[in-house]
Amino acid sequence: MTKRIKGSCTTMLVGKKASIDGSTIIARNEDGAGPLNLQKFVVVNPDDQPRHYQSVLSKFNLDLPDNPLRYTSTPNAIDDEGIWAAAGINSENVAMTATETITSNSRIQGVDPLVDDGLGEEDITTITLPYAHSAREGVKRLGSLLEKYGTYEMNAMAFSDKDEVWYFESIGGHHWAAVRIPDDAYVIAPNRLNIDQFDFDSDDTLFAKDLPDMIEKYHMNPDKDQVNLRHIFGSATIKDTRYNNPRAWYGQKYFNPEFDTTPIDQDLPFICRTDKKITIEDMKFVLSSHYQNTPYDPYGTGTEAQKKQFRPIGINRNQELHILQIRNDVPAEIAGIHWLAFGPNTFNAVVPFYANVTDTPEAYKNTTADCDPTNMYWLPNVMALIGDNDFALYEDQENLFEEHTVAQCRSLQIKTDQAAAKQADLSAYLEKINNQMADIDQKNSNVLLGQMLALGEARMKLQFTLND
C-alpha cells in the first residue's frame, strides 16, 4: 500500500521562561497533502482506547497497556486511512504533537533503511500519549517503540509537561534523537531535520543507544569539530531554500528582527532566544503568517515571481492548528489548555478549550463528510476561500474577528479559573465552559462571514445598474 504523507506542517515550541505567563507551550499547524482533509476534536476516554492497535497504512500492530490515560485528540474525521490523532493533552497534563514530516539523506537511508511495515504518523499519538506520565517519559516510550518496530517515514514530534518541552526527531528506520528545549528558548521547526548542535553527554538529550557508534562506524559526520545532527542526518537542498528555511526565517525575524539572516540560509539556528515574552497571540500570528511586509507575501505587492518564491506558514492546506499550553499559575486540574482552530489560519481564531473534560463541543467533534457551515471545520474553510479572492478587502474585519473572539474567550477563561475550585463536578463544569467557548467562536465566525458577504457581493462582476 502506498503510504499517504499528511505532512507539510510547521511546529513551534516555547519554554516556560520564554512564555509570558510561565506556561510550557507546544504548537503545530497540521497541514494536509491537499485541502479539505477533514478533522475533528474529541476526547479519548480510557474505555475508548484500543488494547490492541492495528495500523491501516502498514502491517504494524501492537498490544497496548491496560491502563491508558484520558486525552484530548484531533484525529481525522474520516478514519479510512487510520486515526491520525495528531495532538492532545492527557489527564496528567502531558501534551504531545505528532508529527512534523522531516527530511533525510541517502547516507542515513543507506545505513538504516526505512521499514515498510513500521509505524508512522497515523499511529504515533495513539500509541504514545495515553501512557506518558511526563514529557521525558513520552520521549523514552516513543524512542523504544521506534527502535523495536522501525518507521516508514521521517518524522518529528514534541512533548511537554509543566516543566519541560522536548523535541524528538526520527533518524532512518530505527534511530532517533531528542532535545530538551531550554526554558528560556523558543523553536520554529519546518519540514526538515532541525536539530543542529547535539551533546551526547548532556542530561538534556536522549537518543537511540547506538547512535554515536553508528555515526563513527559509518563515517557520517561531515564536520571536523562539531556534532550537528542536521548536517549528519538531514538535508541542505534547493527545496529546503524554497520550502523549509523561509518559514523558520520569517518566524525567527518576527521575534528577533536583529538576526542577520536570509530566507534561503541553510544553517538557521534551531534553538533561539528573544527578549520578548511570547504570547499565544504571537504564536497564532506566526503560524498564520504568509510573509507579511515582505515581497514574498502572496497577498502583497511583490512581483508574481516573488509571491510564489517561498512556501508560507499559513496556507490553504492548514487543516487544524493546536497550541497546547500547560499553565503553572493555576491548579493542575485546570492547567491544560488545548487551543484549537480549524481550516486555513488566515480566517480562523484559536479557542482555549480546557483539557480536563470527557467530551467536546458538538460543532467541533461531529465533522460531516459533506460541507456544513454550521460545523467548525467547514465554516473557516468557507471564509478562507472567499477571503483568498481579495484578502485586502477582508483583512481588517478578520483581524477584529480574531481579537474579539480571543478576548471574549480569555474573559470567560479568567472567570472559569476563579470559579473552578467551587465546582462539585469540575469536568462537567469545564465541558459547559468549553461549549460556551465554541458558541463564541461559531457566533463570531458567522458575523465575519456576513461582513465578508456584504463587502464582497458589492464587487461581483455579475451586476448591472439602471440609472433611473
C-alpha angles and dihedrals in degrees: 000000000000110000116234115224111212091180132116091109132147121223129202127188130188128189121223095255091048095055123083095241105030095262125140109232134191121179141173141179106229102215123186129218084250139003124287103033094160118235137186138189118232144153118238107211119200093258090054096052112100118244091203117039124205122184118223099207096046140018091258113132135165141186107235129211118268096234108067123168122234114257143177116242142186103206131164112286089221111046102194088116096041138275103296090188090185101185146355151144119246129215092267092056096255112144128202137182122192130211143019108168107229139189133255139181138235094254096064092036089056093049098041111016122202117264117239093206097039130109125283145178090293090066111029106089094042094053096041117031099058090058101044116103093177136014091253091051090052090054092050094047094050091045093053092048092050093049092049102041104020128215136255095214142034113254142166125213136182133211132189142177130174092288110026142045118198130189118202129192127188116226120203117319101318110010135088146168132202135192130201106230110232113253092242096048143084134206133205110193124185127183099302135084098278110181109104121168110035131186115200091192098056128107086221096065133069127184147158106295096240097042097106092047092049092053091051098040095052097037092239103153112094093186123086099206110025146044106235111169093197089058093044103043106011140067141260101189136151087252089058089057091055105029109029117016095055091060093054089044094054094046092047092048089053091060098028111031088169092069109116097216140121132221093254099050110132095202103052108155121265100207115044137180130204136185089229119092104234120235134195087249090057091052093048091051094050093045090050096043127126103181095284114194092020130095088249097069109118087213094044138089101266124115119282089253092053092048090057097040100093135032109245125220094232105058141155089260094064104123101174138345120214125187108188112202126186107192125210100192098067136052116286091248091069100026099099115082120180103199108197142182130170129214133013108349095228090078109031141075130222115242121206104230117185110240098208094087139103097219141028135222117285095237090057103040102043104061109172126219090233123061111274117170090199087069119083095227093055101038098065090045090056091049093046092053092051092043094051090066093065110003095174091057094058102028098096093048091048092050091051090047091055093045094049095043096050091042092053091047092048091051090052090047093054091052091046093050089053094048098041097091091058095057120109091200105030097178092053090047092051090048089055090050091048089054089053090050089052091049091053091052094045094047094047092045090056091049089053091048090053091050090050091051091050092050097041104042091059087063098049115130091221097083141105127189125206113205096213 
